[in-house]
Structures are given as structure tokens and as C-alpha cells.
Amino acid sequence: MLNIRSFVKGVDEPIWVDIANVVYADEPNWGGVTVGGMIEGEKSPNFQLEGRFIVELGEKTVGIINAHADKPREDKKGFIYAFGALPDLEEKDIEEDMVRFAINNLKHRGMSSVNFWIYEKRISLRRILEKLDFKLVRTHSTMEIDLAKKPLKPGPSHIEIRSLNIKSDREIEELTWLQNECFKKEYNYRPRTAKEMRYSLLKDPYLKRQECFFAIEGNQKVGYIRLGIDQQYNKEKNVKAGFIPAFGVLEHHRRKGVGTKLMLKALETIEEKGMQKAQLGVDDLNPTMAKKFYETIGFRPISSYLAYEKKL
């Protein structure tokens, strides 16, 4: 008999890690999680214990669910994040029961829709979602560039690039404002807080050696870019890659070389850290045509994730 029980903080982390590292092992973006990293992640301002579940079949643990009710959102949209059953159980309808359970949990918690991101090659799960009336609404690409082939153009001379002072609360607040302003028209975006920004910069359990740069035109900060190194991912995949988790330019300053200069600074910095490649993620339908911009720099898609949605 299938039993879905609540996650017990301080007890179930090793179980969760073991299942997650099996479920996601085939995904190119997955570098693995550790118990220590998960415990650190529980300190995030966005961490929710409610909505996390362990799935058992008889005496065996077979799956995990994270049904996240993003409470700060005005649109009452819930998200199914970590999710999956052990591969040898996928064809036994267990995942369908798990999806139904997650939907009902989010509905009970007041969500009016549910969003589910999955790796494009999880075919059996895609069939389940389509059977349950989820609609494919978005594709998200991971892109990569070989740093030996990065462009060498310096960018416009009137744009100054300056490092974020990580110890300055004022600059973290400015970065938070910039990110919110740059992304306010993006799919699924909600405004972030300075507390969330500070955690992601300083406490992220996996993305280490982070740096952030501002683009300054005159006396105004008009864009930013962040970068870091996921050592766990690099070890697991046997690569030397840096990652760019966030990048934006204010709307009225786009297509003037600001983004190019920021990106080149980030790529140079990642290479200086001993990396050979850089990666980033992008919404294929980003209204700023970001994917096309990355392609002009030299990035190429290496994998895709799909966003499914369902009204509750």
C-alpha cells in the first residue's frame, strides 16, 4: 500500500537526498545534493516544511514530493519542485498517485493553479501531466559557452563595470530593486526581498565563490550580473563550469551594449577562477529576446526543461 507522509525535519534529510540523487541522476543539470547542503538550504527565507512529503510503498521509501505554496505571490500559484519515484516504479502508476496528491495538497492550501517544471526527457511523467489536464506553457533552456571561444570585444567605453560590495546592505537593496525592475514582466516572476537576495548571495549551499557586478551609466546603476561556481555539480559531472544565475538590464538601457559588457566581464571572471565553460538558464519565450542575445555571444542550448500548468 502506498503511504505519503509529511517530511520530518532533522530526520528525513538523508532519505530525501538518497531518493533525489537517484531520481534526477540522468538530468544534465543535476549535480547531486548532500545532507549538509539540504540542511543549509532549510535556512533559506523561502524554505517551507509544509508541502514536503516522503512516499513509501510497504516498508520501502520510493519517492519524494515538494508541493510549494508560494505565499508572497498575488496569483495564488503553487509549484511542484522536487518530485519523483524510483525509476523501477515509474510504470506502476505511483507517480500519477503522487501528482494527484500534490495537486490536492496545494488546492487545500488555497492555491488556484499549479506549476510543474520537468526535464524534457521524463516522458512517463509528461504523459501523466497531460492525462491530468496540465498544459505545456513554457520551455526553459540551459545554455553553455566554451570560454576559450568567448568574444573579446570590450563593450562601450562609457559603461563602467563595478563589483557589488557584499558587505553593504544598501548595495544589496539596490541589487534587489534592479532585479525586480528588470524581471517584472517575466513569466512566473514575483518580486524578491533583500533578505532573499542576501541569502542567495551569501548562504547558497551549492553556488559558491559568488560575485556580482553592476553596470553604471553616468551615476545610475542600469544593469547587473551574478556568477558562481557549483563545486558539487563540477565534481559530479567532471567538468569545470561556472554558472550565471541572474542577469538583467533596465528596459530603457537595453540594446546599447550594456548587457554585452556585463556578460563579457562575467565570462572573464569565471575563466579567471579556473573554469573552462559557463552556463546559464533562459526562458525560451523571454520578452527581451534573451535567448537570441546569448546565442550572439556564443552560448548554445544543451538541455531543456518544460513548464506545465493546471488550473485548480
Contacts in CASP RR format, 6 or more apart in sequence:
PFRMAT RR
TARGET T0000
AUTHOR 0000-0000-0000
METHOD contacts of the structure
MODEL  1
MLNIRSFVKGVDEPIWVDIANVVYADEPNWGGVTVGGMIEGEKSPNFQLE
GRFIVELGEKTVGIINAHADKPREDKKGFIYAFGALPDLEEKDIEEDMVR
FAINNLKHRGMSSVNFWIYEKRISLRRILEKLDFKLVRTHSTMEIDLAKK
PLKPGPSHIEIRSLNIKSDREIEELTWLQNECFKKEYNYRPRTAKEMRYS
LLKDPYLKRQECFFAIEGNQKVGYIRLGIDQQYNKEKNVKAGFIPAFGVL
EHHRRKGVGTKLMLKALETIEEKGMQKAQLGVDDLNPTMAKKFYETIGFR
PISSYLAYEKKL
1 57 0 8 1.000
1 58 0 8 1.000
2 55 0 8 1.000
2 56 0 8 1.000
2 57 0 8 1.000
2 94 0 8 1.000
2 97 0 8 1.000
3 55 0 8 1.000
3 56 0 8 1.000
3 57 0 8 1.000
3 58 0 8 1.000
4 53 0 8 1.000
4 54 0 8 1.000
4 55 0 8 1.000
4 56 0 8 1.000
4 65 0 8 1.000
4 98 0 8 1.000
4 101 0 8 1.000
5 53 0 8 1.000
5 54 0 8 1.000
5 56 0 8 1.000
6 51 0 8 1.000
6 52 0 8 1.000
6 53 0 8 1.000
6 54 0 8 1.000
7 16 0 8 1.000
7 49 0 8 1.000
7 51 0 8 1.000
7 52 0 8 1.000
7 53 0 8 1.000
7 54 0 8 1.000
9 42 0 8 1.000
9 49 0 8 1.000
10 39 0 8 1.000
12 54 0 8 1.000
13 35 0 8 1.000
13 36 0 8 1.000
13 38 0 8 1.000
13 39 0 8 1.000
14 35 0 8 1.000
15 54 0 8 1.000
15 61 0 8 1.000
16 38 0 8 1.000
16 52 0 8 1.000
16 54 0 8 1.000
16 64 0 8 1.000
16 82 0 8 1.000
17 33 0 8 1.000
17 34 0 8 1.000
17 35 0 8 1.000
17 38 0 8 1.000
18 61 0 8 1.000
19 61 0 8 1.000
19 62 0 8 1.000
19 63 0 8 1.000
19 64 0 8 1.000
19 84 0 8 1.000
19 86 0 8 1.000
20 32 0 8 1.000
20 33 0 8 1.000
20 64 0 8 1.000
20 82 0 8 1.000
21 32 0 8 1.000
21 33 0 8 1.000
22 86 0 8 1.000
22 87 0 8 1.000
23 63 0 8 1.000
23 64 0 8 1.000
23 83 0 8 1.000
23 84 0 8 1.000
23 85 0 8 1.000
23 86 0 8 1.000
23 87 0 8 1.000
24 30 0 8 1.000
24 32 0 8 1.000
24 119 0 8 1.000
26 119 0 8 1.000
26 121 0 8 1.000
27 119 0 8 1.000
27 303 0 8 1.000
28 142 0 8 1.000
28 237 0 8 1.000
28 302 0 8 1.000
28 303 0 8 1.000
29 119 0 8 1.000
29 142 0 8 1.000
29 303 0 8 1.000
29 305 0 8 1.000
30 233 0 8 1.000
30 236 0 8 1.000
31 230 0 8 1.000
31 232 0 8 1.000
31 233 0 8 1.000
31 236 0 8 1.000
31 237 0 8 1.000
32 232 0 8 1.000
32 233 0 8 1.000
32 236 0 8 1.000
33 206 0 8 1.000
33 232 0 8 1.000
34 232 0 8 1.000
36 205 0 8 1.000
37 205 0 8 1.000
37 206 0 8 1.000
38 205 0 8 1.000
40 203 0 8 1.000
40 205 0 8 1.000
41 47 0 8 1.000
41 203 0 8 1.000
41 205 0 8 1.000
43 199 0 8 1.000
43 203 0 8 1.000
44 196 0 8 1.000
44 199 0 8 1.000
44 203 0 8 1.000
45 193 0 8 1.000
45 195 0 8 1.000
45 196 0 8 1.000
45 199 0 8 1.000
46 196 0 8 1.000
48 68 0 8 1.000
48 69 0 8 1.000
50 69 0 8 1.000
50 109 0 8 1.000
51 65 0 8 1.000
51 66 0 8 1.000
51 67 0 8 1.000
51 68 0 8 1.000
51 69 0 8 1.000
51 105 0 8 1.000
51 109 0 8 1.000
52 64 0 8 1.000
52 65 0 8 1.000
52 66 0 8 1.000
52 67 0 8 1.000
53 64 0 8 1.000
53 65 0 8 1.000
53 66 0 8 1.000
53 67 0 8 1.000
53 101 0 8 1.000
53 105 0 8 1.000
54 61 0 8 1.000
54 63 0 8 1.000
54 64 0 8 1.000
55 61 0 8 1.000
55 62 0 8 1.000
55 63 0 8 1.000
55 64 0 8 1.000
55 65 0 8 1.000
55 85 0 8 1.000
55 94 0 8 1.000
55 98 0 8 1.000
56 62 0 8 1.000
57 89 0 8 1.000
57 94 0 8 1.000
62 85 0 8 1.000
62 86 0 8 1.000
62 89 0 8 1.000
62 94 0 8 1.000
63 84 0 8 1.000
63 85 0 8 1.000
63 86 0 8 1.000
63 94 0 8 1.000
63 98 0 8 1.000
64 82 0 8 1.000
64 83 0 8 1.000
64 84 0 8 1.000
65 80 0 8 1.000
65 82 0 8 1.000
65 83 0 8 1.000
65 84 0 8 1.000
65 98 0 8 1.000
65 101 0 8 1.000
65 102 0 8 1.000
66 80 0 8 1.000
66 81 0 8 1.000
66 82 0 8 1.000
66 83 0 8 1.000
67 78 0 8 1.000
67 79 0 8 1.000
67 80 0 8 1.000
67 102 0 8 1.000
67 105 0 8 1.000
67 106 0 8 1.000
68 78 0 8 1.000
68 79 0 8 1.000
68 80 0 8 1.000
68 81 0 8 1.000
69 78 0 8 1.000
69 106 0 8 1.000
69 109 0 8 1.000
69 110 0 8 1.000
69 111 0 8 1.000
70 77 0 8 1.000
70 78 0 8 1.000
70 79 0 8 1.000
70 190 0 8 1.000
72 190 0 8 1.000
72 191 0 8 1.000
73 190 0 8 1.000
74 190 0 8 1.000
75 112 0 8 1.000
75 113 0 8 1.000
76 110 0 8 1.000
76 111 0 8 1.000
76 112 0 8 1.000
76 113 0 8 1.000
77 111 0 8 1.000
77 112 0 8 1.000
77 113 0 8 1.000
77 114 0 8 1.000
77 115 0 8 1.000
77 188 0 8 1.000
78 106 0 8 1.000
78 111 0 8 1.000
78 113 0 8 1.000
78 114 0 8 1.000
78 115 0 8 1.000
79 114 0 8 1.000
79 115 0 8 1.000
79 116 0 8 1.000
79 117 0 8 1.000
80 99 0 8 1.000
80 102 0 8 1.000
80 106 0 8 1.000
80 114 0 8 1.000
80 115 0 8 1.000
80 116 0 8 1.000
81 117 0 8 1.000
83 98 0 8 1.000
83 99 0 8 1.000
83 102 0 8 1.000
83 116 0 8 1.000
84 95 0 8 1.000
84 98 0 8 1.000
84 125 0 8 1.000
85 94 0 8 1.000
85 95 0 8 1.000
85 98 0 8 1.000
89 95 0 8 1.000
90 124 0 8 1.000
90 125 0 8 1.000
91 124 0 8 1.000
95 124 0 8 1.000
95 125 0 8 1.000
95 128 0 8 1.000
96 128 0 8 1.000
96 131 0 8 1.000
96 132 0 8 1.000
99 116 0 8 1.000
99 125 0 8 1.000
99 128 0 8 1.000
99 129 0 8 1.000
99 132 0 8 1.000
100 132 0 8 1.000
102 114 0 8 1.000
103 114 0 8 1.000
103 132 0 8 1.000
103 310 0 8 1.000
103 312 0 8 1.000
106 114 0 8 1.000
106 312 0 8 1.000
107 312 0 8 1.000
111 312 0 8 1.000
112 311 0 8 1.000
112 312 0 8 1.000
113 309 0 8 1.000
113 310 0 8 1.000
113 311 0 8 1.000
113 312 0 8 1.000
114 309 0 8 1.000
114 310 0 8 1.000
114 312 0 8 1.000
115 188 0 8 1.000
115 307 0 8 1.000
115 308 0 8 1.000
115 309 0 8 1.000
116 129 0 8 1.000
116 134 0 8 1.000
116 307 0 8 1.000
116 308 0 8 1.000
116 309 0 8 1.000
116 310 0 8 1.000
117 140 0 8 1.000
117 305 0 8 1.000
117 306 0 8 1.000
117 307 0 8 1.000
117 308 0 8 1.000
118 125 0 8 1.000
118 126 0 8 1.000
118 129 0 8 1.000
118 305 0 8 1.000
118 306 0 8 1.000
118 308 0 8 1.000
119 303 0 8 1.000
119 304 0 8 1.000
119 305 0 8 1.000
119 306 0 8 1.000
120 139 0 8 1.000
120 303 0 8 1.000
120 304 0 8 1.000
120 305 0 8 1.000
120 306 0 8 1.000
126 306 0 8 1.000
126 308 0 8 1.000
129 308 0 8 1.000
129 310 0 8 1.000
130 136 0 8 1.000
132 310 0 8 1.000
133 310 0 8 1.000
134 308 0 8 1.000
134 309 0 8 1.000
134 310 0 8 1.000
135 308 0 8 1.000
135 309 0 8 1.000
135 310 0 8 1.000
136 306 0 8 1.000
136 307 0 8 1.000
136 308 0 8 1.000
137 307 0 8 1.000
137 308 0 8 1.000
137 309 0 8 1.000
138 187 0 8 1.000
138 188 0 8 1.000
138 283 0 8 1.000
138 284 0 8 1.000
138 285 0 8 1.000
138 306 0 8 1.000
138 307 0 8 1.000
139 283 0 8 1.000
139 284 0 8 1.000
139 285 0 8 1.000
139 304 0 8 1.000
139 305 0 8 1.000
139 306 0 8 1.000
139 307 0 8 1.000
140 281 0 8 1.000
140 282 0 8 1.000
140 283 0 8 1.000
140 284 0 8 1.000
140 304 0 8 1.000
140 305 0 8 1.000
140 306 0 8 1.000
140 307 0 8 1.000
141 281 0 8 1.000
141 282 0 8 1.000
141 284 0 8 1.000
141 291 0 8 1.000
141 301 0 8 1.000
141 303 0 8 1.000
141 304 0 8 1.000
141 305 0 8 1.000
142 279 0 8 1.000
142 280 0 8 1.000
142 281 0 8 1.000
142 301 0 8 1.000
142 302 0 8 1.000
142 303 0 8 1.000
142 304 0 8 1.000
142 305 0 8 1.000
143 279 0 8 1.000
143 280 0 8 1.000
143 281 0 8 1.000
143 282 0 8 1.000
143 291 0 8 1.000
143 294 0 8 1.000
143 295 0 8 1.000
143 299 0 8 1.000
143 300 0 8 1.000
143 301 0 8 1.000
143 302 0 8 1.000
144 241 0 8 1.000
144 277 0 8 1.000
144 278 0 8 1.000
144 279 0 8 1.000
144 299 0 8 1.000
144 300 0 8 1.000
144 302 0 8 1.000
145 267 0 8 1.000
145 277 0 8 1.000
145 278 0 8 1.000
145 279 0 8 1.000
145 297 0 8 1.000
145 298 0 8 1.000
145 299 0 8 1.000
145 300 0 8 1.000
146 276 0 8 1.000
146 277 0 8 1.000
147 267 0 8 1.000
147 270 0 8 1.000
147 271 0 8 1.000
147 275 0 8 1.000
147 276 0 8 1.000
147 277 0 8 1.000
147 278 0 8 1.000
148 276 0 8 1.000
149 298 0 8 1.000
150 264 0 8 1.000
150 267 0 8 1.000
150 268 0 8 1.000
150 271 0 8 1.000
150 297 0 8 1.000
150 298 0 8 1.000
151 264 0 8 1.000
151 297 0 8 1.000
151 298 0 8 1.000
152 264 0 8 1.000
153 260 0 8 1.000
153 264 0 8 1.000
154 261 0 8 1.000
154 264 0 8 1.000
155 257 0 8 1.000
155 260 0 8 1.000
155 261 0 8 1.000
155 264 0 8 1.000
156 256 0 8 1.000
156 257 0 8 1.000
156 258 0 8 1.000
156 261 0 8 1.000
158 217 0 8 1.000
158 218 0 8 1.000
159 215 0 8 1.000
159 216 0 8 1.000
159 217 0 8 1.000
159 257 0 8 1.000
159 258 0 8 1.000
159 261 0 8 1.000
160 215 0 8 1.000
160 216 0 8 1.000
160 217 0 8 1.000
160 218 0 8 1.000
161 213 0 8 1.000
161 214 0 8 1.000
161 215 0 8 1.000
161 216 0 8 1.000
161 261 0 8 1.000
161 262 0 8 1.000
161 265 0 8 1.000
162 213 0 8 1.000
162 214 0 8 1.000
162 216 0 8 1.000
163 211 0 8 1.000
163 212 0 8 1.000
163 213 0 8 1.000
163 214 0 8 1.000
164 171 0 8 1.000
164 172 0 8 1.000
164 175 0 8 1.000
164 211 0 8 1.000
164 212 0 8 1.000
164 213 0 8 1.000
164 214 0 8 1.000
164 224 0 8 1.000
165 171 0 8 1.000
166 172 0 8 1.000
166 201 0 8 1.000
166 202 0 8 1.000
166 212 0 8 1.000
169 194 0 8 1.000
172 194 0 8 1.000
172 197 0 8 1.000
172 198 0 8 1.000
172 201 0 8 1.000
173 194 0 8 1.000
174 214 0 8 1.000
174 221 0 8 1.000
175 197 0 8 1.000
175 212 0 8 1.000
175 214 0 8 1.000
175 224 0 8 1.000
176 192 0 8 1.000
176 193 0 8 1.000
176 194 0 8 1.000
176 196 0 8 1.000
176 197 0 8 1.000
178 214 0 8 1.000
178 221 0 8 1.000
178 223 0 8 1.000
178 224 0 8 1.000
178 248 0 8 1.000
178 250 0 8 1.000
179 192 0 8 1.000
179 197 0 8 1.000
179 224 0 8 1.000
179 246 0 8 1.000
179 248 0 8 1.000
180 191 0 8 1.000
180 192 0 8 1.000
181 250 0 8 1.000
182 223 0 8 1.000
182 224 0 8 1.000
182 248 0 8 1.000
182 249 0 8 1.000
182 250 0 8 1.000
182 251 0 8 1.000
183 189 0 8 1.000
183 248 0 8 1.000
184 191 0 8 1.000
185 287 0 8 1.000
186 283 0 8 1.000
186 286 0 8 1.000
186 287 0 8 1.000
187 283 0 8 1.000
187 285 0 8 1.000
187 286 0 8 1.000
187 307 0 8 1.000
188 307 0 8 1.000
200 207 0 8 1.000
200 245 0 8 1.000
201 210 0 8 1.000
201 212 0 8 1.000
201 226 0 8 1.000
202 210 0 8 1.000
204 210 0 8 1.000
206 230 0 8 1.000
206 231 0 8 1.000
206 232 0 8 1.000
206 233 0 8 1.000
207 228 0 8 1.000
207 229 0 8 1.000
207 230 0 8 1.000
207 243 0 8 1.000
207 245 0 8 1.000
208 228 0 8 1.000
208 229 0 8 1.000
208 230 0 8 1.000
208 231 0 8 1.000
209 228 0 8 1.000
209 229 0 8 1.000
209 273 0 8 1.000
210 226 0 8 1.000
210 227 0 8 1.000
210 228 0 8 1.000
211 226 0 8 1.000
211 227 0 8 1.000
211 228 0 8 1.000
211 269 0 8 1.000
212 224 0 8 1.000
212 225 0 8 1.000
212 226 0 8 1.000
212 227 0 8 1.000
213 224 0 8 1.000
213 225 0 8 1.000
213 262 0 8 1.000
213 265 0 8 1.000
213 266 0 8 1.000
213 269 0 8 1.000
214 221 0 8 1.000
214 223 0 8 1.000
214 224 0 8 1.000
215 221 0 8 1.000
215 222 0 8 1.000
215 223 0 8 1.000
215 224 0 8 1.000
215 225 0 8 1.000
215 249 0 8 1.000
215 253 0 8 1.000
215 258 0 8 1.000
215 259 0 8 1.000
215 261 0 8 1.000
215 262 0 8 1.000
216 222 0 8 1.000
217 253 0 8 1.000
217 258 0 8 1.000
222 249 0 8 1.000
222 250 0 8 1.000
222 253 0 8 1.000
222 258 0 8 1.000
223 248 0 8 1.000
223 249 0 8 1.000
223 250 0 8 1.000
223 253 0 8 1.000
223 258 0 8 1.000
223 259 0 8 1.000
223 262 0 8 1.000
224 246 0 8 1.000
224 247 0 8 1.000
224 248 0 8 1.000
224 262 0 8 1.000
225 244 0 8 1.000
225 246 0 8 1.000
225 247 0 8 1.000
225 248 0 8 1.000
225 259 0 8 1.000
225 262 0 8 1.000
225 263 0 8 1.000
225 265 0 8 1.000
225 266 0 8 1.000
226 244 0 8 1.000
226 245 0 8 1.000
226 246 0 8 1.000
226 247 0 8 1.000
227 242 0 8 1.000
227 243 0 8 1.000
227 244 0 8 1.000
227 245 0 8 1.000
227 266 0 8 1.000
227 269 0 8 1.000
227 270 0 8 1.000
227 278 0 8 1.000
228 242 0 8 1.000
228 243 0 8 1.000
228 244 0 8 1.000
228 245 0 8 1.000
228 270 0 8 1.000
229 242 0 8 1.000
229 243 0 8 1.000
229 270 0 8 1.000
229 273 0 8 1.000
229 275 0 8 1.000
230 241 0 8 1.000
230 242 0 8 1.000
230 243 0 8 1.000
233 239 0 8 1.000
233 241 0 8 1.000
233 243 0 8 1.000
234 240 0 8 1.000
234 241 0 8 1.000
234 242 0 8 1.000
239 276 0 8 1.000
239 277 0 8 1.000
240 274 0 8 1.000
240 275 0 8 1.000
240 276 0 8 1.000
240 277 0 8 1.000
241 275 0 8 1.000
241 276 0 8 1.000
241 277 0 8 1.000
241 278 0 8 1.000
241 279 0 8 1.000
242 270 0 8 1.000
242 273 0 8 1.000
242 275 0 8 1.000
242 277 0 8 1.000
242 278 0 8 1.000
242 279 0 8 1.000
243 278 0 8 1.000
243 279 0 8 1.000
243 280 0 8 1.000
244 263 0 8 1.000
244 266 0 8 1.000
244 270 0 8 1.000
244 278 0 8 1.000
244 279 0 8 1.000
244 280 0 8 1.000
244 281 0 8 1.000
245 280 0 8 1.000
247 259 0 8 1.000
247 262 0 8 1.000
247 263 0 8 1.000
247 266 0 8 1.000
247 280 0 8 1.000
248 259 0 8 1.000
248 262 0 8 1.000
249 258 0 8 1.000
249 259 0 8 1.000
249 262 0 8 1.000
254 288 0 8 1.000
259 293 0 8 1.000
260 297 0 8 1.000
263 297 0 8 1.000
266 278 0 8 1.000
267 278 0 8 1.000
267 297 0 8 1.000
270 278 0 8 1.000
279 302 0 8 1.000
280 294 0 8 1.000
280 299 0 8 1.000
282 290 0 8 1.000
282 291 0 8 1.000
282 294 0 8 1.000
283 290 0 8 1.000
283 291 0 8 1.000
284 291 0 8 1.000
284 304 0 8 1.000
END
